Amino acid sequence: MRKRRVLALIGAASAMALTGSVQAAISVPAGGITEQFNTLPSNSNWSSATSTATPAGSNAAAITNDTLANQAMAAIAPTSITTALTSVTAYTAANQVSQYHSTDQRIFTFPTGNNATIVMATLTNDTGASATNLDVAWQLTNVASGSTTQNEELPGHRVYYNLTGLANGWVPAAAGTFNTGLVNGAAITFPVGPQNKSFSATGLSVGAGSTLYVAFLDDNGAGSATTGELANILDNVSFTLSDASAPEPATLGLASIVGFGLLARRRNKV
């Protein structure tokens, strides 16, 4: 009896350990969800990473266009983006990972000393069905440090989604949906925003209960913290999963009416 109890306790402990090792994620129900960042998000929901390896080097001029941004992103697996966001009370470039402004209750990226800073949302499809469409919307605000001139080659964020969990599985959002509309080297009155940004991805295959990732990459601009680099601030980020092949509720209602009508006819004949 003692051996059985010991084995049972070991089994229970193992099960608890396995359960504890599985990270939670942002649950996306039918109708979607909006992240408002009222509190510091856990790294199982929002996490960050810094990019220095691809393209080669660790400097502000490494990523100067979309192609180089895509190369940097392709080198990073979603499972390696695990660093928790730090809580701060000022928009500073003192950290290579994403930060949480506890007063404004928003998250932001302000890279320095690296190629890019990435902040990622880990999502679970909890709609109860497979999804073919992913819709993401957010508010973007820009704050400059020490200058009114914007000195970033890629203003704003480059946005990606990933359904495979693999490094090379990142798909960039459609061009023009993510940038800020700012011009490099132009004189700007900051802050800029909040600007409403969004993108939609269709023709997907997201199974019920499966995990997917959405990431925002902020390249390290050629300017410095005193010559117009940007803090790119995210708020009210919404995620919606839907199935374009599913019949509309009105269609279902009509089908039910027709079905009841046919059933009634059969009964009358009998």
Secondary structure, DSSP 8 states (H G I E B T S, - for coil): -HHHHHHHHHHHHHHHHHHHHS---EEEETT-EEE--SS---TTTEEEEEE-SSSSSSSTTS--SHHHHHHHHHT--GGG--B--EEESS--S--SS-EEETTTTEEEE---SSSEEEEEEEEEEESSS-BSEEEEEEEEEEEESS-SB---SS-S-EEEEESS-SGGGEEE--TTSSS----TT-B--S-EEEEEEEEEE-S--B-TT-EEEEEEEEE--SS-TTTT-EEEEEEEEEEEEE-TTS--HHHHHHHHHHHHHHHHHHHHH-
